[in-house]
């Protein structure tokens, strides 16, 4: 009904213009503009396919590289089994998230691994397809000896499994 009402209004407006200016070519021009308005196709964005082997990884996860474009793909992929992920995106970047991403630009290094373990992150997934030109471009080649993590390659991913941080011992509660 709304489309019909809008079409009738457009027709009435075209009739008013034709009556006012008495030029038949104006009506032809208006009809041509309306007819061509929907011509052509809008390009459809391509969605990166879900990386093989990602669905079975433990959570919480951090996906690298982090930032606006890749975070969108990680969020889309997270609907597969809904793992908890650190990456996020909205209309604005939360300052705590920006600080976290800045603090792990050297990953895998001792400070970034310690920071992630303190947050409870269990798996870091490096997406090699997105890493070119970022702080994590050479992360897969960085040494990990002595760090509390393991590294393995799964297709186009490099998966780092972090050992959990030890909780400080607490004194037993008295009744």
C-alpha positions as CSV (number, residue, x, y, z in Angstrom):
1,X,0.0,0.0,0.0
2,X,2.9,2.4,0.8
3,X,4.4,1.8,-2.6
4,X,1.1,2.4,-4.3
5,X,0.6,5.6,-2.4
6,X,4.1,6.8,-3.3
7,X,3.6,5.9,-6.9
8,X,0.3,7.9,-7.0
9,X,2.0,10.9,-5.4
10,X,4.8,10.7,-7.9
11,X,2.3,10.5,-10.7
12,X,0.4,13.5,-9.4
13,X,3.6,15.5,-9.1
14,X,4.6,14.6,-12.6
15,X,1.2,15.7,-13.8
16,X,1.5,19.0,-12.0
17,X,4.9,19.6,-13.7
18,X,3.5,18.7,-17.1
19,X,0.5,21.0,-16.7
20,X,2.7,23.9,-15.5
21,X,5.4,23.7,-18.1
22,X,3.4,22.1,-21.0
23,X,6.4,20.3,-22.4
24,X,6.0,16.7,-23.3
25,X,9.7,16.0,-23.3
26,X,9.7,16.7,-19.5
27,X,7.2,13.9,-19.0
28,X,9.4,11.6,-21.1
29,X,12.5,12.6,-19.1
30,X,10.7,11.9,-15.7
31,X,9.6,8.5,-16.9
32,X,13.1,7.8,-18.1
33,X,14.7,8.8,-14.8
34,X,12.2,6.6,-12.8
35,X,12.8,3.7,-15.2
36,X,16.6,3.9,-15.0
37,X,16.7,4.5,-11.2
38,X,16.8,0.8,-10.4
39,X,19.0,-0.3,-13.4
40,X,22.1,-2.3,-12.7
41,X,23.3,-4.4,-9.8
42,X,24.8,-3.4,-6.5
43,X,28.0,-5.3,-5.9
44,X,27.6,-7.8,-3.1
45,X,30.4,-8.0,-0.5
46,X,32.3,-11.2,-0.2
47,X,32.4,-12.7,3.2
48,X,35.7,-14.5,4.0
49,X,35.1,-18.2,4.5
50,X,35.3,-19.7,7.9
51,X,38.9,-20.9,8.5
52,X,39.3,-24.6,8.6
53,X,40.1,-25.9,12.1
54,X,39.0,-22.8,14.0
55,X,35.7,-24.2,15.3
56,X,37.3,-26.7,17.6
57,X,39.7,-24.3,19.4
58,X,39.2,-23.5,23.1
59,X,38.0,-20.1,24.3
60,X,38.5,-17.4,25.3
61,X,40.3,-16.5,22.1
62,X,42.1,-13.5,20.7
63,X,42.3,-13.2,17.0
64,X,45.2,-11.4,15.4
65,X,45.7,-9.1,13.6
66,X,43.2,-7.0,15.5
67,X,41.6,-3.8,14.2
68,X,38.6,-2.6,12.3
69,X,38.5,-4.7,9.2
70,X,39.6,-8.1,10.5
71,X,37.6,-7.8,13.7
72,X,34.4,-7.7,11.6
73,X,35.3,-11.1,10.1
74,X,36.1,-12.6,13.5
75,X,32.8,-11.4,14.9
76,X,31.0,-13.0,11.9
77,X,32.9,-16.2,12.4
78,X,32.1,-16.2,16.1
79,X,28.5,-17.2,15.4
80,X,29.8,-20.7,14.7
81,X,29.5,-22.3,18.2
82,X,29.8,-18.8,19.8
83,X,33.2,-19.0,21.4
84,X,34.1,-16.2,23.8
85,X,36.5,-13.8,21.9
86,X,38.3,-10.7,23.0
87,X,38.0,-9.0,19.7
88,X,35.0,-6.7,19.3
89,X,33.7,-3.8,17.3
90,X,31.1,-1.2,17.5
91,X,30.4,2.3,16.4
92,X,33.5,3.4,18.3
93,X,36.6,1.7,19.7
94,X,36.6,1.3,23.5
95,X,39.8,2.7,24.9
96,X,40.5,-0.4,27.0
97,X,40.3,-2.6,23.9
98,X,42.6,-0.2,22.0
99,X,45.1,-0.3,24.9
100,X,45.0,-4.1,25.0
101,X,45.6,-4.4,21.2
102,X,48.5,-1.9,21.6
103,X,50.0,-4.0,24.4
104,X,50.0,-7.2,22.3
105,X,51.6,-5.8,19.2
106,X,54.8,-7.7,20.1
107,X,53.0,-11.0,20.4
108,X,54.4,-13.6,21.1
109,X,56.7,-11.9,23.6
110,X,56.8,-12.2,27.4
111,X,54.8,-9.0,28.2
112,X,52.0,-9.7,25.8
113,X,51.7,-13.3,26.8
114,X,51.6,-12.3,30.5
115,X,48.9,-9.7,29.8
116,X,46.7,-12.2,27.9
117,X,47.1,-14.9,30.5
118,X,46.1,-12.4,33.2
119,X,42.9,-11.9,31.2
120,X,42.2,-15.6,30.9
121,X,42.9,-15.8,27.2
122,X,43.5,-19.5,26.3
123,X,44.1,-19.3,22.6
124,X,45.5,-16.7,20.2
125,X,44.7,-17.3,16.5
126,X,47.0,-15.5,14.0
127,X,45.2,-15.2,10.6
128,X,48.1,-15.1,8.1
129,X,45.7,-13.9,5.3
130,X,45.1,-10.7,7.3
131,X,48.6,-10.2,8.8
132,X,50.4,-8.6,5.9
133,X,51.3,-5.0,6.6
134,X,50.4,-5.2,10.3
135,X,52.4,-5.5,13.6
136,X,51.8,-9.2,13.5
137,X,53.1,-9.8,9.9
138,X,56.2,-11.7,11.2
139,X,54.7,-13.1,14.5
140,X,54.7,-16.7,13.2
141,X,58.5,-16.5,13.0
142,X,59.1,-15.0,16.4
143,X,60.8,-17.3,18.9
144,X,58.6,-18.7,21.7
145,X,61.2,-20.6,23.7
146,X,60.6,-20.2,27.4
147,X,57.1,-18.8,27.0
148,X,54.2,-20.5,28.5
149,X,52.5,-21.4,25.2
150,X,52.7,-23.8,22.3
151,X,52.4,-23.0,18.6
152,X,51.1,-25.0,15.7
153,X,50.0,-24.3,12.1
154,X,46.5,-25.2,11.0
155,X,45.9,-24.3,7.4
156,X,46.2,-20.5,7.0
157,X,46.2,-20.1,10.8
158,X,48.9,-20.1,13.4
159,X,47.4,-21.3,16.7
160,X,49.0,-20.4,20.0
161,X,47.7,-22.2,23.1
162,X,48.5,-20.4,26.3
163,X,48.9,-22.2,29.5
164,X,46.5,-20.8,32.2
165,X,47.9,-18.4,34.7
166,X,48.2,-19.8,38.2
167,X,45.7,-18.4,40.7
168,X,47.3,-17.1,43.9
169,X,46.8,-19.5,46.7
170,X,44.1,-18.3,49.1
171,X,43.8,-19.1,52.7
172,X,40.9,-21.4,53.6
173,X,37.8,-19.7,54.9
174,X,37.0,-20.1,58.5
175,X,33.4,-21.2,59.3
